[in-house]
Amino acid sequence: MDQSFLTNINICGQSSLTGLAPLEAVLFDIDGTLCDSDPLHYYAFREMLLEIGFNGGVPISEEFFIDTVAGKHNDDIALVLFPGDLERGLKFVDDKEAMFRRLAAEQLKPLNGLDKVRKWIENHGLKRAAVTNAPRANAELMISILGLSDFFDAVIIGGECEHAKPHPDPYLKGLEALKASKDHTFVFEDSVSGIKAGVAAGMPVIGLATRNPENLLMEAKPAFLIKDYEDPKLWAALEELDKATSARSV
């Protein structure tokens, strides 16, 4: 791990963002990070798997969803759900995504405080990209519903990279698209695979404990966890970052 990243760890053992000053960019995951979409994904998976008699006709549990599905790329999900029949698995996840988009069009809501952090980023003139394992059709629909189509400078799709998350490729591609330095960028993520991807790309990751268990998220080594974008921990960290930026510009 390089020294610039290590400087972001303070003596209390918690991560600080001050080593990133001056901040250039912020990278966001989409599902569970911009919006609480996991309940819609869970519902779609549960109902469609029930229809085909998966698991002996017993509905999948939320624990199964978190362990097997949340944050993972559809190719990997297809292999787990339908081992030995990838073609069937890929057709199933495509149909499931279509069901998700129908649900999202009616029910998707932004995560608490998203508008507040959006304004902070815009007021600071920062570059921003969405980096997701979701299919492009899902990503663009969610971004549109949330009113963020003009907010993001780039949308990076894991399936369009050489490797999806938890590999660092999507986040490295996001940095490249923005022409931003990893030493002056941080990430918002809500899944274990996403946090691992951001950390592997050399950036501090602020983890959102939207749905996934905090102990599992912490194992992926985020800088710190927040409940949502109203969390005082986030705004304290951003205030310290502003102070560090001001001090360096004097």
Beta strands, then each sheet from edge to edge (+ up, - down):
strand 1: 25-28
strand 2: 127-132
strand 3: 154-157
strand 4: 185-189
strand 5: 205-208
strand 6: 224-226
sheet 1: 3+ 2+ 1+ 4+ 5+ 6+
end
